[in-house]
Amino acid sequence: MTQYKKISDSTGDLFHDLWKKFNNKIFLDSINLIKKRIKINKFHNEQFKNKVVLDVGCGSGRWCVLAKQLGAKKVIGVDSSKKNVRYNNKKFKNIKFVYGDNTNLKIENNFSDITISQGVIHHTIDVFKSLSELIRVTKKNGKILLLVYGEHGFRWSLIKRLRPICQLIGKKKLIKSMEKSKFTSNTIKNFVDDLFVPIQVQLDLNHLQEYLKTKKVKKIKIWSKNKTFDHEQDINSYLVEFNKLKKIFTNLENKFYRNLSLKIINSYISDLKLCLSSKITSRNKRFIVIGQGNHRLEITK
Ligand SMILES: C[S@@+](CC[C@H](N)C(=O)[O-])C[C@H]1O[C@@H](n2cnc3c(N)ncnc32)[C@H](O)[C@@H]1O
């Protein structure tokens, strides 16, 4: 087994274990959230009609289900978790889910009218290889809907400081602590993803655009950074998130790991409060606290 397979498989299984705990309401809510995002960014529902849609790193299959609802002719979801693929194939009979690694897709050139890959390539061993695969499998003039983590921001910096400590504490203990704090399954999913996913990289928007230009794509449209309908929309929600992290680590038995992580989190909370109460423009506040935020790109090949 190559190293690519090993990391992509374990990443896939980490996500599958988190998703299988979701109930139907969370799943449907997450579809409604995407609907809001595509509407605000004027990606009209009709664009899915009679199209071949490929969702690479499809996870729970929410984008696939939406594409089917909006009239796509054929929808294929690819994921690196065999368990996930099996689970989705049982759940959604009108969509085909296949096992695969996005750095080496077993899909022909110019296959899909719309290729979706949301929150996936930044978890792979070679981000740009994954991106070039998405371009390869998309038809000329077809669209690629991409989400990739952006550079900077307090949250990623804090997460990166906590990740090695989390490795030593272990996933089980941290999940137990989150359950003790009665966090929702969505919150647990987000923290476990951030704190334990094997590969997690953030990309600079200019670098991403420069790469896409070398691939001679026709157009790059950047979706709204302000109306994201998530924590990035409101800078104050970062304080809520950091306090949730504080709660998780307060519950830990090991005194050293507990104290170290709390010291780190508290320093971020105090930096955050300093920024929130400062007189700098809200644009600059966002730039410091949120950083570039998630890049949601609509790429025309
Ligand atoms: C953050 S989730 C996003 C799921 C989905 N795109 C969504 O927006 O709901 C990342 C997904 O990518 C899958 N994944 C991770 N590495 C992969 C790889 N190398 N190839 C294919 N899928 C991968 C994981 O199994 C997981 O389902």
The ligand as a Gaussian input file, in Angstrom:
#p B3LYP/6-31G(d) Opt

LIG

0 1
 C      -14.302000      17.762000       5.186000
 S      -14.932000      16.393000       4.392000
 C      -15.917000      17.186000       3.174000
 C      -17.073000      16.368000       2.679000
 C      -17.958000      16.989000       1.609000
 N      -17.193000      17.465000       0.487000
 C      -18.841000      18.070000       2.155000
 O      -18.652000      19.251000       1.805000
 O      -19.719000      17.762000       2.942000
 C      -13.619000      15.674000       3.514000
 C      -13.974000      14.401000       2.753000
 O      -12.912000      14.105000       1.852000
 C      -12.616000      12.733000       1.877000
 N      -11.207000      12.590000       1.499000
 C      -10.119000      12.881000       2.232000
 N       -8.988000      12.647000       1.552000
 C       -9.389000      12.193000       0.331000
 C       -8.694000      11.762000      -0.825000
 N       -7.364000      11.763000      -0.873000
 N       -9.413000      11.360000      -1.894000
 C      -10.779000      11.351000      -1.867000
 N      -11.483000      11.740000      -0.787000
 C      -10.813000      12.163000       0.301000
 C      -12.918000      12.301000       3.292000
 O      -13.207000      10.946000       3.368000
 C      -14.121000      13.165000       3.625000
 O      -15.306000      12.502000       3.304000

